Amino acid sequence: MPILTPNSYWLIDVAACVVLQEQIEYVFLVIFTLESIIKIIAYGFVLHPYAYLRSGWNLLDFTIVVVGSVTARGDMQRAFSAS
């Protein structure tokens, strides 16, 4: 059994926080993705005057979803290639 020093105790907490942060990131990615899909279905994507991508806030949300999806896909590919 390893001896826990005060410094190693903090390292265990940091590792647990990183795992929790990654899990929360995926939850928010799913929520933002579902929101984007629902709004795209409701408003249309680009062509309508009130379309989804014609609003600056929706464009920001869509950018966050795309970047988050690319990042998550890269994380998954690295996880599967490492094992």
LUMLUM-966089 format. One record per residue (C-alpha): y, x, z; residue number from 1; residue in three letters. Coordinates in steps of 0.001 Angstrom, whole numbers. Layout:
N
[r [Y, X, Z], NUM, 'ALA']
...
//
This chain:
83
[r [0, 0, 0], 1, 'MET']
[r [3362, 1492, -994], 2, 'PRO']
[r [5921, 2153, 1683], 3, 'ILE']
[r [8998, -25, 1211], 4, 'LEU']
[r [12274, 1662, 1898], 5, 'THR']
[r [15581, -233, 1897], 6, 'PRO']
[r [16302, 1097, -1590], 7, 'ASN']
[r [12981, -91, -3026], 8, 'SER']
[r [13539, -3535, -1478], 9, 'TYR']
[r [16723, -3920, -3507], 10, 'TRP']
[r [14910, -2815, -6664], 11, 'LEU']
[r [12372, -5605, -6162], 12, 'ILE']
[r [15188, -8151, -5816], 13, 'ASP']
[r [16953, -6845, -8929], 14, 'VAL']
[r [13760, -7108, -10972], 15, 'ALA']
[r [13219, -10684, -9786], 16, 'ALA']
[r [16816, -11555, -10665], 17, 'CYS']
[r [16442, -10140, -14174], 18, 'VAL']
[r [13323, -12233, -14782], 19, 'VAL']
[r [15061, -15337, -13442], 20, 'LEU']
[r [18125, -14664, -15600], 21, 'GLN']
[r [15971, -14390, -18744], 22, 'GLU']
[r [14217, -17663, -17941], 23, 'GLN']
[r [17531, -19436, -17385], 24, 'ILE']
[r [18809, -17997, -20666], 25, 'GLU']
[r [15897, -19617, -22530], 26, 'TYR']
[r [16522, -22961, -20800], 27, 'VAL']
[r [20170, -22952, -21876], 28, 'PHE']
[r [19187, -21898, -25393], 29, 'LEU']
[r [16906, -24926, -25655], 30, 'VAL']
[r [19642, -27235, -24309], 31, 'ILE']
[r [22271, -25886, -26738], 32, 'PHE']
[r [19795, -26059, -29641], 33, 'THR']
[r [18940, -29694, -28924], 34, 'LEU']
[r [22638, -30524, -28618], 35, 'GLU']
[r [23334, -28858, -31972], 36, 'SER']
[r [20476, -30684, -33699], 37, 'ILE']
[r [21587, -34065, -32352], 38, 'ILE']
[r [25210, -33456, -33379], 39, 'LYS']
[r [24193, -32255, -36852], 40, 'ILE']
[r [22142, -35424, -37337], 41, 'ILE']
[r [25002, -37595, -36067], 42, 'ALA']
[r [27969, -35918, -37816], 43, 'TYR']
[r [26436, -34223, -40813], 44, 'GLY']
[r [26452, -30470, -41273], 45, 'PHE']
[r [29432, -29467, -43465], 46, 'VAL']
[r [30421, -31865, -46226], 47, 'LEU']
[r [31802, -34859, -44297], 48, 'HIS']
[r [35451, -34634, -43098], 49, 'PRO']
[r [34287, -34911, -39454], 50, 'TYR']
[r [31173, -32789, -39973], 51, 'ALA']
[r [29643, -30614, -37282], 52, 'TYR']
[r [30842, -27242, -38567], 53, 'LEU']
[r [34403, -28433, -39204], 54, 'ARG']
[r [35134, -28482, -35480], 55, 'SER']
[r [35966, -25127, -33920], 56, 'GLY']
[r [34056, -25852, -30706], 57, 'TRP']
[r [30966, -26928, -32611], 58, 'ASN']
[r [31211, -23805, -34753], 59, 'LEU']
[r [31288, -21742, -31553], 60, 'LEU']
[r [28246, -23630, -30201], 61, 'ASP']
[r [26371, -23112, -33471], 62, 'PHE']
[r [27168, -19391, -33430], 63, 'THR']
[r [25868, -19128, -29856], 64, 'ILE']
[r [22655, -20939, -30833], 65, 'VAL']
[r [22073, -18709, -33876], 66, 'VAL']
[r [22749, -15469, -31983], 67, 'VAL']
[r [20645, -16633, -29029], 68, 'GLY']
[r [17767, -17617, -31319], 69, 'SER']
[r [17826, -14264, -33109], 70, 'VAL']
[r [17888, -12458, -29765], 71, 'THR']
[r [15054, -14573, -28347], 72, 'ALA']
[r [12959, -14022, -31456], 73, 'ARG']
[r [13487, -10259, -31205], 74, 'GLY']
[r [12505, -10347, -27520], 75, 'ASP']
[r [9328, -12251, -28352], 76, 'MET']
[r [8394, -9888, -31162], 77, 'GLN']
[r [8858, -6879, -28886], 78, 'ARG']
[r [6784, -8558, -26153], 79, 'ALA']
[r [3907, -9324, -28531], 80, 'PHE']
[r [3963, -5944, -30233], 81, 'SER']
[r [3885, -4134, -26881], 82, 'ALA']
[r [706, -5886, -25742], 83, 'SER']
//
